[in-house]
Each structure stands twice: as structure tokens, then as C-alpha cells.
Amino acid sequence: MNTPAPGAPDPAALNEVVLVTGISGSGKSVALHALEDAGFFCVDNLPPELLRDFLRLEHGRSQRRVAIAVDVRSAGSLPHLLPLIEELRGEGVVIRSVFLDAGTDALVRRFSESRRPHPLSQQATSQSLNRRREDKAPDGHRALYDAIELERELLAELREISTVVDTSQLRPAQLRLWMRDLVQAGSLALTLVFESFAFKHGVPLDADFVFDVRILPNPYYIRELRAQTGRDDGVIQYLEAQPEVAEMLEQIEAFIARWLPAFENDQRSYLTVAIGCTGGQHRSVYLTETLARRFSKRSVSLIRHRELDARD
């Protein structure tokens, strides 16, 4: 059993600490507001050097749940953050790191719409000046692309130890809902996240496993089923009548069941299984719902429907 270092936070006096981090423009402010609405005491842009002192201050508030946002605005301190997280976890503090990510095109669009400068724009501008003349991208966009890539490099190691949420296709309301689901499922055991998506809108960045079910019979081509989804009885009955659908389900289930203990032993907090079809409405939704139901007896299982949730 680990003994807290002198002056360290007392694990018995702390509830779970949620660390919100990620790429600039990916929705960290939205996520932090969602946690605040869920009853967390939230602190934005806390320098990593102050994390231990802040947790010590929270020592006497054992009923207060804490969420802290740390990002590239504290770039100079980031190298100290990972060792500090490991130290605190070794002392018994439960720290769950959630990393928000998004595709570069989505980030560029968001910065263009908000007209806000990227936190690393000055560094990226100096890098852009050294690029070859053959690079025809406009100076403003080139600097922004460089800033985003520089930020990805600086945060790469933090991303590796975090639960990743891809916000590229998410509306703010979706992100708020998904964040609440994540923290409500809080547990020391591994949580399975089953996510349906449409390949035509891109593969989710947060997926640990991706299964392509576009080879299965498509209810879209049956007129009376086209407007339905994989949660509706008509589509369910159609897909359950297809032998290859049952075979695909059994093989995916067997694969996850085979490797789940290894992820549990690796002390992973979340494992995201993404199921994709063409439109993200029928086949992927049905398989996602079915797999989540089957694994719910073994692990906490969350369901995400990227395309359907965007319509609701």
C-alpha cells in the first residue's frame, strides 16, 4: 500500500479529480461548463506547478468534486505534468484525464469563425517564415496549421494517457451530454464506449478499435426502412434475419472479450469501440446497441451515436 508523501493530498479526503485537456478549439470550455453544471468545482488553465497545492487546499472539502483544465497555454510547464500525475496516482489520488481532440480542418474552421488567435500563433508564424516558397497556403492559414501541428506535438504524451473524445462532428449540446456520461460512469473499473459513425464523415479520432460493417446488407435500400434507424423494430428485425450480421456480431464480440482482460490489466479507464457504416444510421447503430447490451453485464458500457445524436 502506498503511503502519501509529506504534504501530499490525503486520498481519503479527495473524490475523483477530472483533468480536462486537449487541442485548442476542441471544446474544452464547453466541457468544463458541462462539468460545472454536473456539480464539479472547475478551475481553468491551472499551471501544473500549482496542482499539488490546489489539491492540498481541497483536502478539507471532501464532498467537492473537482475538474481542472490544463492545456498548451501552460506549455512551459507541461513537461512536469506527466510525472506529477504519476506521483499523485501513486499516492492514491484518482485522476481521470479527458483529452478533447478534433480534425485539423474542423479546428481551422472554428478559429476562422471565432476570429480568435491560436495560443501558439506567434511561435508558428516564425516557423512558417522558414518554409519553402513552394508552399502556396495563405500566410494566415499556414501559420494556423503550423500552430495546430506544434500543439499536437507538445500534447502527444498527455493524449496517450487520457481518454480521448473526438469533437470534430459534435455540436456543443452533444459534447456536454458525452462529458456528463463519462463522469457519471466514473469507476476504477474499465468503461466500454461503443460508438456508431458514418465513414462518409470520417473515422472518430477517439476510437481504440474500428470495425467496418459496410459489407453487411443495408436496410437503407428498403424503402419502408430508409427513414428508420438501427434502434427501430423494423430495422432490427431485418438485420437479425441476416446470417452474416449475426456472424459479424459474434466475431466482434469474441475479439473484444478476448482482449478486454489485457486492457483491464493495463489499468485503462476507457476502451472505445467504433462501429462504422455508410450513413451511421442503420447497421452501425444496431451493432453498437447490441454489443453494448451484451457487454453491460460485464463492464460499464456507454453508447454514442455520432450521427444520430447530431440530429436529436
C-alpha positions as CSV (number, residue, x, y, z in Angstrom):
1,M,0.0,0.0,0.0
2,N,1.4,3.4,-1.0
3,T,2.0,6.0,1.7
4,P,1.3,9.6,0.7
5,A,4.4,11.8,0.6
6,P,4.7,14.5,3.3
7,G,2.4,17.3,2.4
8,A,0.6,15.2,-0.2
9,P,-3.2,15.2,-0.6
10,D,-4.9,12.6,1.5
11,P,-6.6,10.2,-0.9
12,A,-9.4,9.6,1.6
13,A,-10.2,13.2,1.6
14,L,-10.4,13.6,-2.2
15,N,-13.1,12.5,-4.6
16,E,-12.2,11.9,-8.2
17,V,-10.2,14.7,-10.0
18,V,-11.1,15.1,-13.7
19,L,-8.3,16.7,-15.8
20,V,-9.7,18.3,-18.9
21,T,-7.1,18.9,-21.6
22,G,-6.8,18.8,-25.4
23,I,-6.3,20.8,-28.5
24,S,-7.2,24.5,-28.6
25,G,-10.6,24.9,-30.3
26,S,-11.7,21.3,-29.5
27,G,-14.3,22.4,-26.9
28,K,-12.6,22.5,-23.5
29,S,-14.7,25.5,-22.3
30,V,-17.9,23.7,-23.3
31,A,-16.7,20.5,-21.5
32,L,-15.7,22.5,-18.4
33,H,-19.1,24.2,-18.2
34,A,-20.8,20.8,-18.5
35,L,-18.9,19.5,-15.5
36,E,-19.7,22.7,-13.6
37,D,-23.4,22.1,-14.3
38,A,-22.9,18.5,-13.1
39,G,-21.7,19.8,-9.7
40,F,-17.9,19.9,-10.2
41,F,-15.8,22.8,-8.9
42,C,-13.9,23.8,-12.0
43,V,-10.6,25.6,-12.5
44,D,-9.5,26.7,-15.9
45,N,-5.8,26.9,-17.0
46,L,-4.3,25.9,-13.7
47,P,-0.5,25.9,-14.0
48,P,0.7,22.3,-13.4
49,E,3.1,23.5,-10.7
50,L,0.1,24.5,-8.6
51,L,-1.8,21.2,-9.0
52,R,-0.5,19.6,-5.8
53,D,-1.0,22.8,-3.8
54,F,-4.6,23.1,-5.1
55,L,-5.4,19.5,-4.2
56,R,-3.9,20.1,-0.7
57,L,-6.2,23.1,-0.4
58,E,-9.2,20.9,-1.3
59,H,-8.2,18.5,1.4
60,G,-10.9,19.8,3.8
61,R,-13.6,19.7,1.1
62,S,-14.0,16.0,0.7
63,Q,-17.6,16.3,-0.7
64,R,-16.5,18.6,-3.6
65,R,-15.8,17.1,-7.0
66,V,-13.0,18.8,-8.9
67,A,-12.3,19.4,-12.6
68,I,-9.2,21.1,-13.8
69,A,-8.4,22.4,-17.3
70,V,-4.8,22.3,-18.3
71,D,-3.6,23.0,-21.9
72,V,-0.9,24.4,-24.1
73,R,-1.4,27.9,-22.5
74,S,0.9,26.4,-19.8
75,A,3.3,25.0,-22.4
76,G,6.4,25.7,-20.4
77,S,5.1,23.6,-17.5
78,L,3.7,20.6,-19.5
79,P,6.9,18.5,-19.1
80,H,6.3,18.5,-15.4
81,L,2.6,17.5,-15.6
82,L,3.0,13.8,-16.6
83,P,5.4,12.9,-13.8
84,L,3.2,14.8,-11.3
85,I,0.1,12.8,-12.4
86,E,2.0,9.6,-11.9
87,E,3.1,10.7,-8.5
88,L,-0.4,11.7,-7.4
89,R,-1.8,8.4,-8.7
90,G,0.9,6.5,-6.8
91,E,-0.3,8.4,-3.7
92,G,-3.8,7.1,-4.2
93,V,-5.4,10.2,-5.9
94,V,-7.8,9.2,-8.6
95,I,-7.1,11.4,-11.6
96,R,-9.0,10.9,-14.8
97,S,-7.7,12.7,-17.8
98,V,-10.0,13.5,-20.7
99,F,-8.4,14.8,-23.9
100,L,-10.5,16.6,-26.4
101,D,-9.4,16.4,-30.0
102,A,-10.6,17.4,-33.4
103,G,-9.5,17.1,-37.0
104,T,-7.3,20.0,-38.3
105,D,-9.9,21.1,-40.8
106,A,-12.5,21.4,-38.1
107,L,-10.1,23.4,-35.9
108,V,-9.2,25.8,-38.7
109,R,-12.9,26.4,-39.4
110,R,-13.6,27.1,-35.7
111,F,-10.7,29.6,-35.4
112,S,-11.8,31.3,-38.6
113,E,-15.3,31.6,-37.3
114,S,-14.4,32.9,-33.9
115,R,-11.5,35.1,-35.2
116,R,-9.5,34.2,-32.0
117,P,-5.7,33.7,-32.4
118,H,-4.3,30.3,-31.6
119,P,-2.2,30.3,-28.3
120,L,0.9,29.2,-30.3
121,S,0.3,31.5,-33.3
122,Q,3.4,33.6,-32.7
123,Q,5.7,30.6,-32.5
124,A,4.0,29.0,-35.5
125,T,4.4,32.3,-37.5
126,S,8.1,32.3,-37.1
127,Q,8.2,28.6,-38.2
128,S,6.1,29.5,-41.3
129,L,8.6,32.1,-42.4
130,N,11.2,29.4,-42.8
131,R,9.1,27.3,-45.1
132,R,9.9,26.9,-48.8
133,R,8.3,29.2,-51.3
134,E,6.6,26.3,-53.0
135,D,4.1,26.2,-50.1
136,K,1.2,28.1,-51.6
137,A,-1.0,28.2,-48.5
138,P,-2.1,31.7,-47.4
139,D,0.2,33.0,-44.6
140,G,-2.6,33.2,-42.1
141,H,-3.8,29.7,-42.7
142,R,-0.2,28.3,-42.9
143,A,0.6,29.8,-39.5
144,L,-2.6,28.4,-38.1
145,Y,-1.9,24.9,-39.5
146,D,1.6,25.1,-38.1
147,A,0.3,26.1,-34.7
148,I,-2.1,23.2,-34.5
149,E,0.6,20.7,-35.5
150,L,3.0,22.2,-33.0
151,E,0.3,21.9,-30.3
152,R,-0.3,18.2,-31.2
153,E,3.4,17.5,-30.7
154,L,3.5,19.2,-27.3
155,L,0.4,17.4,-26.1
156,A,1.1,14.0,-27.7
157,E,2.3,12.3,-24.5
158,L,-0.6,13.7,-22.4
159,R,-3.0,12.4,-25.1
160,E,-1.5,8.9,-24.7
161,I,-2.6,8.6,-21.0
162,S,-6.0,10.2,-21.5
163,T,-9.5,9.2,-22.6
164,V,-9.8,10.8,-26.0
165,V,-13.1,12.5,-27.2
166,D,-13.2,13.4,-30.9
167,T,-15.3,16.6,-31.2
168,S,-14.9,17.1,-34.9
169,Q,-18.5,16.3,-35.7
170,L,-20.1,17.2,-32.4
171,R,-22.4,20.1,-31.6
172,P,-21.9,21.7,-28.1
173,A,-25.0,20.0,-26.8
174,Q,-23.6,16.6,-27.8
175,L,-20.3,17.3,-26.1
176,R,-22.0,18.4,-22.9
177,L,-24.0,15.2,-22.9
178,W,-21.0,13.0,-23.6
179,M,-18.9,14.6,-20.8
180,R,-21.7,14.1,-18.3
181,D,-21.9,10.4,-19.3
182,L,-18.2,10.0,-18.9
183,V,-18.0,11.4,-15.4
184,Q,-21.2,9.7,-14.3
185,A,-19.7,6.4,-15.3
186,G,-16.7,7.1,-13.1
187,S,-15.3,3.9,-11.7
188,L,-11.9,2.4,-11.1
189,A,-13.0,-0.4,-13.5
190,L,-12.6,-0.1,-17.2
191,T,-15.6,1.5,-19.1
192,L,-16.5,0.4,-22.6
193,V,-17.7,3.0,-25.0
194,F,-19.5,1.8,-28.1
195,E,-19.8,4.4,-30.8
196,S,-21.6,4.3,-34.2
197,F,-20.4,6.6,-37.0
198,A,-20.6,7.2,-40.8
199,F,-17.5,6.6,-42.8
200,K,-18.5,9.4,-45.1
201,H,-17.9,11.9,-42.2
202,G,-14.6,10.4,-41.2
203,V,-13.3,7.8,-38.6
204,P,-13.6,9.0,-35.0
205,L,-10.2,10.1,-33.6
206,D,-11.0,8.7,-30.2
207,A,-11.5,5.1,-31.4
208,D,-9.3,2.3,-30.0
209,F,-10.9,-0.3,-32.3
210,V,-12.7,0.4,-35.6
211,F,-14.9,-2.2,-37.2
212,D,-16.2,-1.6,-40.8
213,V,-19.7,-3.1,-41.2
214,R,-20.4,-1.6,-44.7
215,I,-20.2,-5.1,-46.1
216,L,-23.4,-6.1,-44.4
217,P,-26.9,-5.9,-46.1
218,N,-28.1,-2.3,-45.9
219,P,-31.6,-1.5,-44.8
220,Y,-31.3,1.9,-46.5
221,Y,-32.2,0.2,-49.8
222,I,-35.6,-1.0,-48.5
223,R,-38.0,1.9,-48.9
224,E,-40.0,1.4,-45.7
225,L,-36.8,1.1,-43.6
226,R,-34.9,4.0,-45.1
227,A,-36.2,6.6,-42.6
228,Q,-35.8,4.3,-39.6
229,T,-32.6,3.7,-37.6
230,G,-30.9,0.7,-36.0
231,R,-33.0,1.3,-32.9
232,D,-36.3,0.8,-34.6
233,D,-38.1,-2.6,-34.7
234,G,-38.3,-2.8,-38.5
235,V,-34.5,-2.4,-39.0
236,I,-33.7,-4.7,-36.0
237,Q,-35.9,-7.5,-37.4
238,Y,-34.4,-7.1,-40.9
239,L,-30.8,-7.3,-39.6
240,E,-31.5,-10.1,-37.2
241,A,-32.7,-12.2,-40.2
242,Q,-29.4,-11.8,-42.0
243,P,-26.9,-14.6,-41.1
244,E,-23.9,-12.5,-41.9
245,V,-25.0,-9.9,-39.4
246,A,-25.1,-12.5,-36.6
247,E,-21.7,-13.8,-37.7
248,M,-20.2,-10.3,-37.7
249,L,-21.6,-9.6,-34.2
250,E,-20.2,-12.9,-32.8
251,Q,-16.8,-12.3,-34.2
252,I,-16.6,-8.7,-32.9
253,E,-17.9,-9.8,-29.5
254,A,-15.3,-12.6,-29.4
255,F,-12.5,-10.3,-30.3
256,I,-13.4,-7.7,-27.6
257,A,-13.9,-10.4,-25.0
258,R,-10.5,-11.9,-25.8
259,W,-8.6,-8.7,-25.4
260,L,-10.6,-6.9,-22.7
261,P,-8.7,-8.5,-19.8
262,A,-5.5,-7.2,-21.2
263,F,-6.8,-3.6,-21.3
264,E,-8.2,-4.1,-17.7
265,N,-4.8,-5.3,-16.6
266,D,-3.2,-2.2,-18.3
267,Q,-5.3,-0.1,-15.9
268,R,-7.1,1.6,-18.8
269,S,-10.1,3.8,-17.8
270,Y,-11.9,3.6,-21.1
271,L,-11.9,1.5,-24.3
272,T,-13.7,3.0,-27.3
273,V,-15.1,0.6,-29.9
274,A,-16.3,2.4,-33.1
275,I,-18.6,0.7,-35.5
276,G,-18.9,2.3,-38.9
277,C,-21.3,2.0,-41.9
278,T,-22.0,4.3,-44.8
279,G,-24.5,6.7,-43.2
280,G,-24.2,5.9,-39.5
281,Q,-28.0,5.2,-39.2
282,H,-28.8,1.6,-39.6
283,R,-26.2,-1.2,-39.4
284,S,-23.6,0.6,-37.2
285,V,-26.4,1.7,-34.8
286,Y,-27.8,-1.8,-34.5
287,L,-24.4,-3.4,-33.8
288,T,-23.5,-0.7,-31.4
289,E,-26.7,-1.1,-29.4
290,T,-26.4,-4.9,-29.4
291,L,-22.8,-5.0,-28.3
292,A,-23.3,-2.5,-25.5
293,R,-26.2,-4.6,-24.2
294,R,-24.2,-7.8,-24.3
295,F,-21.2,-6.3,-22.5
296,S,-23.2,-4.4,-20.0
297,K,-23.3,-7.5,-17.8
298,R,-19.5,-7.5,-17.6
299,S,-18.5,-3.8,-17.7
300,V,-20.0,-0.3,-17.5
301,S,-21.0,0.3,-21.2
302,L,-21.7,3.7,-22.7
303,I,-23.4,4.2,-26.1
304,R,-22.7,7.0,-28.5
305,H,-24.3,7.5,-31.9
306,R,-22.3,10.3,-33.5
307,E,-24.6,10.9,-36.5
308,L,-27.9,10.2,-34.8
309,D,-27.0,12.3,-31.7
310,A,-26.3,15.2,-34.0
311,R,-29.8,15.1,-35.3
312,D,-31.5,15.0,-31.9
